[in-house]
Amino acid sequence: MKTRFMLLAALLVYALAAGAQTERRIYTRAEQESIQKKSETKEERAQRRAQEKRLAALQDSIRAAEAYAALERLDFVLEANRLSFKWGGTAYVTSTTNFISLSDDQATVQIAPFYGGGPNGVGGITLDGRASNIRLKTDKKGNVTFTMSVFGTGISATIEISLPKNGYMASATVSSNIYSGRITLYGDLLPTEESSVFKGRAF
């Protein structure tokens, strides 16, 4: 009898607990960060911003060192987000389809200012060639100039890459050795393994 009574009491407690409604607010990560920032004192906010700036500066320094090392290894990609033409005019482009790459002596120049189509299928042209006469120069201010000649089917050009001191955002001017054409690409210089470009059909 006592056992039956205890069992009934336990079932009653469970039923009451199951019937009770509970609700609590769950915050997203963005909401948590917003709440944290609102609760910060002026001094804490200043410390957090200073720490964020130091972290950003450190990350930029690492990227700059990686860019320079990639030039030295002849294993890099310049992902361009802007093009500048000899006779004036600028075009903002997609960095995954506009680039200059080098792997040892194998160079690729891909210019694709349009979306789809073109000889390469991705909005422009893709030219492969062999790099030679490669030179790396650092001036007294620490700015870097990388030059190479590239020859292949459809391309005979000199490419000059300018990398500012402690920087990873570079410019590359492609000057034709056959006619007076010239185009400059602006973007981030990355080690090949960190790049995510898409190569179209080459000539």
C-alpha positions as CSV (number, residue, x, y, z in Angstrom):
1,M,0.0,0.0,0.0
2,K,2.8,2.4,1.0
3,T,4.7,1.6,-2.2
4,R,1.5,2.3,-4.3
5,F,1.0,5.6,-2.5
6,M,4.6,6.7,-3.2
7,L,4.3,5.7,-6.9
8,L,1.1,7.7,-7.3
9,A,2.7,10.7,-5.6
10,A,5.7,10.5,-7.9
11,L,3.4,10.4,-10.9
12,L,1.5,13.4,-9.7
13,V,4.7,15.4,-9.2
14,Y,5.9,14.4,-12.7
15,A,2.5,15.4,-14.2
16,L,2.6,18.8,-12.5
17,A,6.1,19.4,-13.7
18,A,5.3,18.4,-17.3
19,G,2.3,20.6,-17.3
20,A,4.2,23.7,-16.1
21,Q,5.2,26.0,-18.9
22,T,8.7,27.4,-19.1
23,E,10.1,30.1,-21.4
24,R,13.4,31.8,-21.7
25,R,15.0,34.2,-24.1
26,I,17.9,32.9,-26.3
27,Y,20.1,35.5,-27.7
28,T,21.9,35.3,-31.0
29,R,25.7,36.0,-31.2
30,A,25.0,39.5,-32.6
31,E,22.5,40.2,-29.9
32,Q,25.0,39.0,-27.2
33,E,27.7,41.3,-28.6
34,S,25.3,44.2,-28.8
35,I,24.3,43.7,-25.1
36,Q,27.9,43.4,-24.1
37,K,28.8,46.6,-25.9
38,K,26.0,48.5,-24.3
39,S,27.1,47.4,-20.9
40,E,30.7,48.4,-21.4
41,T,32.1,51.4,-19.7
42,K,33.8,54.2,-21.7
43,E,37.2,52.8,-20.6
44,E,36.3,49.2,-21.5
45,R,35.0,50.4,-24.9
46,A,38.3,52.2,-25.6
47,Q,40.3,49.1,-24.5
48,R,38.2,46.9,-26.8
49,R,38.7,49.2,-29.8
50,A,42.4,49.5,-29.2
51,Q,42.7,45.7,-29.0
52,E,40.7,45.3,-32.3
53,K,43.0,47.8,-34.0
54,R,46.1,45.9,-32.7
55,L,44.6,42.6,-34.0
56,A,43.8,44.2,-37.4
57,A,47.3,45.6,-37.7
58,L,48.8,42.2,-36.8
59,Q,46.7,40.5,-39.4
60,D,47.7,43.1,-42.0
61,S,51.3,42.5,-41.1
62,I,51.0,38.8,-41.6
63,R,49.3,39.2,-45.0
64,A,52.0,41.6,-46.1
65,A,54.7,39.1,-45.1
66,E,52.9,36.3,-46.9
67,A,52.5,38.5,-50.1
68,Y,56.2,39.3,-50.2
69,A,57.2,35.6,-49.6
70,A,54.8,34.5,-52.4
71,L,56.6,36.8,-54.8
72,E,60.0,35.4,-53.7
73,R,58.7,31.8,-54.2
74,L,57.2,32.6,-57.6
75,D,53.9,31.2,-56.4
76,F,51.2,33.9,-56.1
77,V,48.0,35.3,-57.4
78,L,47.0,38.9,-57.7
79,E,43.2,39.0,-57.4
80,A,42.0,42.2,-59.1
81,N,38.9,44.0,-58.1
82,R,39.6,47.0,-60.3
83,L,41.0,47.6,-63.8
84,S,42.4,50.7,-65.3
85,F,42.9,51.2,-69.0
86,K,45.6,53.1,-70.9
87,W,43.3,55.6,-72.6
88,G,41.4,56.3,-69.3
89,G,38.5,54.6,-67.7
90,T,38.1,52.3,-64.8
91,A,36.1,49.1,-64.3
92,Y,35.2,47.4,-61.0
93,V,35.4,43.7,-61.5
94,T,35.0,40.3,-59.8
95,S,38.3,39.2,-58.2
96,T,37.6,35.5,-58.8
97,T,37.7,36.0,-62.6
98,N,40.3,38.8,-62.9
99,F,43.8,37.9,-61.9
100,I,47.4,37.5,-62.7
101,S,49.0,34.3,-61.4
102,L,52.5,32.8,-61.4
103,S,53.6,29.3,-60.5
104,D,57.4,28.9,-61.1
105,D,57.6,30.0,-64.7
106,Q,53.9,29.4,-65.7
107,A,52.0,32.7,-65.8
108,T,48.4,33.4,-66.5
109,V,46.7,36.7,-67.2
110,Q,42.9,36.7,-67.1
111,I,40.9,39.9,-67.8
112,A,37.1,39.4,-67.5
113,P,35.2,42.7,-67.1
114,F,32.0,41.2,-68.3
115,Y,29.7,38.5,-66.8
116,G,29.9,35.3,-68.9
117,G,30.7,34.8,-72.5
118,G,33.8,35.9,-74.3
119,P,36.6,33.7,-75.6
120,N,37.3,32.3,-72.2
121,G,33.6,31.7,-71.2
122,V,33.8,33.9,-68.1
123,G,33.5,37.3,-69.7
124,G,36.9,38.1,-71.2
125,I,40.2,36.5,-72.2
126,T,42.6,34.1,-70.5
127,L,46.2,34.1,-71.7
128,D,48.9,31.6,-70.6
129,G,52.6,32.1,-71.1
130,R,56.1,31.3,-69.8
131,A,57.7,33.8,-67.5
132,S,61.3,34.9,-67.9
133,N,63.7,37.7,-66.9
134,I,62.1,37.8,-63.4
135,R,63.4,40.5,-61.1
136,L,62.5,41.5,-57.6
137,K,63.6,44.9,-56.3
138,T,63.1,46.7,-53.0
139,D,63.8,50.4,-52.9
140,K,65.1,52.5,-49.9
141,K,61.6,53.1,-48.6
142,G,60.8,49.4,-48.6
143,N,58.5,49.4,-51.6
144,V,58.7,46.3,-53.8
145,T,58.7,46.1,-57.6
146,F,58.4,42.7,-59.3
147,T,58.9,42.5,-63.1
148,M,58.7,39.6,-65.6
149,S,58.4,39.0,-69.3
150,V,55.6,36.6,-70.4
151,F,55.5,35.0,-73.8
152,G,52.9,32.5,-75.1
153,T,50.1,32.0,-77.5
154,G,48.3,35.3,-77.7
155,I,50.6,37.1,-75.2
156,S,53.9,38.9,-75.4
157,A,54.0,41.3,-72.5
158,T,56.0,42.8,-69.6
159,I,54.3,42.7,-66.3
160,E,55.3,45.0,-63.4
161,I,53.8,44.4,-60.0
162,S,54.1,47.2,-57.4
163,L,53.7,46.2,-53.7
164,P,54.0,49.0,-51.1
165,K,56.0,48.6,-47.9
166,N,54.3,46.4,-45.4
167,G,51.3,46.0,-47.8
168,Y,49.4,43.2,-49.6
169,M,47.3,45.4,-51.9
170,A,49.2,45.6,-55.1
171,S,48.9,46.9,-58.6
172,A,50.1,45.1,-61.8
173,T,50.6,46.8,-65.1
174,V,50.5,44.6,-68.2
175,S,52.3,46.2,-71.2
176,S,52.2,44.6,-74.6
177,N,55.5,44.0,-76.3
178,I,53.8,44.0,-79.7
179,Y,51.6,47.0,-79.6
180,S,51.0,49.9,-77.3
181,G,48.2,48.3,-75.2
182,R,48.4,48.6,-71.5
183,I,46.1,47.6,-68.6
184,T,46.6,47.9,-64.8
185,L,45.0,45.5,-62.3
186,Y,44.5,46.5,-58.6
187,G,43.8,44.0,-55.9
188,D,45.2,41.7,-53.2
189,L,48.4,39.7,-53.7
190,L,48.0,36.2,-52.1
191,P,49.9,33.0,-52.0
192,T,48.4,30.6,-54.5
193,E,47.1,28.2,-51.8
194,E,45.0,31.0,-50.4
195,S,43.5,32.2,-53.7
196,S,40.1,31.2,-54.9
197,V,40.1,32.4,-58.6
198,F,38.3,30.6,-61.4
199,K,40.2,30.2,-64.6
200,G,38.4,30.2,-68.0
201,R,39.4,28.7,-71.3
202,A,42.9,29.8,-72.3
203,F,44.0,30.7,-75.8
